[in-house]
Amino acid sequence: MMESDYSRRDFIRLLTLSSAVITIPGCGVFERERYAANIGIQLYTVRTAIEKNFDATIGKIADMGYVGVETYFLPEHIPLEAAARSLKEVGLEILGCHCNLPVGDDKTMTLKMAEAYESDRMIYHGWPQDDKYKNLDAITSTVELYNQISVSLKAEGLRFGLHNHWWEFEKADSYYPFYYLLENLDPEIFFEIDVYWAKTGGQDPVKVVSDFGRRAPLLHIKDGPAKKGEIGYQQVPAGEGVIDIPNIVKAGDKNIEWMIVEFDEYDQDIFAGVQKSYSYLTKNRLAKGKI
């Protein structure tokens, strides 16, 4: 009887220990895989190198392990179709395209980019700051325009998204522009949250990403002092500034489809900075790359 009881208790103890091993951080064999979004890069980051040699630049990006890229308006000497072909050849997915507000001639250009890159995400970059959010009348008209654009692009099989800088998260009149848009736009319009500029605008990017939830499948990841003015462009690789990237990722969880590395400016070797951001995000399992 005692031997039987002991065996039963021993079995339960071993079973409990085995279950614990599964959840021990760092136990690679048994640890459950945590969700991680793909890692991409906004090509504007390496614009100076692109101007000199597009193919060599994207080759370096691909070799680092980046999964995809987000496009910007390339220099005139780089044909759109050739760029798209080169990106495909090195295995870089086009996760989305930054575009001007797609109306009139700019809509025609947006459609050309979508066709060449075979991408259905068209993201209005939002630059520069103007009067579209200055008061309730202006933002009401902007909401109407954005909704019309979304319907127009949807008819072409495309999705319309919005990217922020700092002013979209600063109070204008009686509201915060991006929060007003979140509440009033057609739900099919998505957001690309630049977490650095959101903090520069005075918001907690962890809360912003949580608040926007499924509406924000794309995050721009940059780091630095997150202060307005010239100091805000003294940017550093991810993990070396004030941005709480781990908690941002926790807040977004499976809503985040792409973590997109970007530098507006960097006063050192840009490829070294891009590599450091990649290493920080992937080694800490905050994003998923190919290496």
JOQUI-V509292 format. One record per residue. N is the residue number from 1. RES is the residue in one letter. SS is DSSP state (H for helix, E for strand, C for the rest). NEAR is the number of other C-alpha atoms within 8 Angstrom. Layout:
# JOQUI-V509292
N	RES	SS	NEAR
N	RES	SS	NEAR
This chain:
# JOQUI-V509292
1	M	C	4
2	M	H	5
3	E	H	6
4	S	H	7
5	D	H	8
6	Y	H	8
7	S	H	8
8	R	H	8
9	R	H	8
10	D	H	8
11	F	H	8
12	I	H	8
13	R	H	8
14	L	H	8
15	L	H	8
16	T	H	8
17	L	H	8
18	S	H	8
19	S	H	8
20	A	H	8
21	V	H	10
22	I	H	10
23	T	H	10
24	I	C	8
25	P	C	6
26	G	C	5
27	C	C	10
28	G	C	6
29	V	C	4
30	F	C	8
31	E	C	12
32	R	C	6
33	E	C	4
34	R	C	5
35	Y	C	6
36	A	C	10
37	A	C	12
38	N	E	12
39	I	E	15
40	G	E	14
41	I	E	12
42	Q	E	12
43	L	H	11
44	Y	H	10
45	T	H	11
46	V	H	10
47	R	H	8
48	T	H	6
49	A	H	9
50	I	H	10
51	E	H	8
52	K	H	6
53	N	C	8
54	F	H	11
55	D	H	8
56	A	H	7
57	T	H	11
58	I	H	10
59	G	H	9
60	K	H	8
61	I	H	9
62	A	H	12
63	D	H	7
64	M	H	9
65	G	C	9
66	Y	C	15
67	V	C	13
68	G	E	12
69	V	E	15
70	E	E	14
71	T	E	12
72	Y	C	10
73	F	C	6
74	L	C	7
75	P	C	6
76	E	C	5
77	H	C	4
78	I	C	9
79	P	C	7
80	L	H	9
81	E	H	8
82	A	H	8
83	A	H	10
84	A	H	10
85	R	H	8
86	S	H	9
87	L	H	12
88	K	H	9
89	E	H	7
90	V	C	9
91	G	C	8
92	L	C	12
93	E	E	9
94	I	E	13
95	L	E	11
96	G	E	12
97	C	E	14
98	H	E	12
99	C	E	13
100	N	C	9
101	L	C	9
102	P	C	13
103	V	C	8
104	G	C	6
105	D	H	7
106	D	H	11
107	K	H	10
108	T	H	10
109	M	H	9
110	T	H	12
111	L	H	8
112	K	H	8
113	M	H	11
114	A	H	13
115	E	H	8
116	A	H	9
117	Y	H	9
118	E	C	8
119	S	C	11
120	D	C	9
121	R	E	12
122	M	E	15
123	I	E	13
124	Y	E	13
125	H	C	11
126	G	C	11
127	W	C	5
128	P	C	4
129	Q	C	6
130	D	C	6
131	D	C	6
132	K	C	8
133	Y	C	12
134	K	C	10
135	N	C	8
136	L	H	8
137	D	H	6
138	A	H	11
139	I	H	12
140	T	H	8
141	S	H	9
142	T	H	10
143	V	H	11
144	E	H	8
145	L	H	8
146	Y	H	9
147	N	H	11
148	Q	H	8
149	I	H	11
150	S	H	12
151	V	H	8
152	S	H	8
153	L	H	11
154	K	H	10
155	A	C	7
156	E	C	6
157	G	C	7
158	L	C	10
159	R	E	13
160	F	E	15
161	G	E	12
162	L	E	12
163	H	E	12
164	N	C	14
165	H	C	12
166	W	C	12
167	W	H	8
168	E	H	13
169	F	H	14
170	E	C	10
171	K	E	9
172	A	E	10
173	D	C	7
174	S	C	5
175	Y	E	8
176	Y	E	11
177	P	H	13
178	F	H	9
179	Y	H	9
180	Y	H	9
181	L	H	9
182	L	H	8
183	E	H	6
184	N	H	7
185	L	C	10
186	D	C	6
187	P	C	6
188	E	C	7
189	I	C	13
190	F	E	12
191	F	E	12
192	E	E	14
193	I	E	12
194	D	E	13
195	V	H	12
196	Y	H	14
197	W	H	11
198	A	H	18
199	K	H	13
200	T	H	12
201	G	C	13
202	G	C	9
203	Q	C	10
204	D	C	8
205	P	H	11
206	V	H	10
207	K	H	9
208	V	H	10
209	V	H	13
210	S	H	9
211	D	H	6
212	F	H	10
213	G	H	10
214	R	H	7
215	R	H	10
216	A	C	14
217	P	C	13
218	L	E	12
219	L	E	13
220	H	E	13
221	I	E	12
222	K	C	15
223	D	E	15
224	G	C	15
225	P	C	10
226	A	C	13
227	K	C	7
228	K	C	8
229	G	C	6
230	E	H	6
231	I	H	9
232	G	H	12
233	Y	H	10
234	Q	C	11
235	Q	C	14
236	V	E	12
237	P	C	13
238	A	C	13
239	G	C	11
240	E	C	8
241	G	C	11
242	V	C	9
243	I	C	12
244	D	C	8
245	I	H	8
246	P	H	7
247	N	H	8
248	I	H	11
249	V	H	10
250	K	H	7
251	A	H	10
252	G	H	11
253	D	H	9
254	K	H	8
255	N	H	10
256	I	C	14
257	E	C	9
258	W	E	13
259	M	E	14
260	I	E	14
261	V	E	14
262	E	C	12
263	F	C	10
264	D	C	8
265	E	C	8
266	Y	C	12
267	D	C	6
268	Q	C	6
269	D	C	7
270	I	H	10
271	F	H	7
272	A	H	8
273	G	H	12
274	V	H	10
275	Q	H	9
276	K	H	10
277	S	H	12
278	Y	H	13
279	S	H	8
280	Y	H	10
281	L	H	12
282	T	H	11
283	K	H	7
284	N	C	7
285	R	C	9
286	L	C	11
287	A	C	13
288	K	E	11
289	G	C	11
290	K	C	6
291	I	C	4
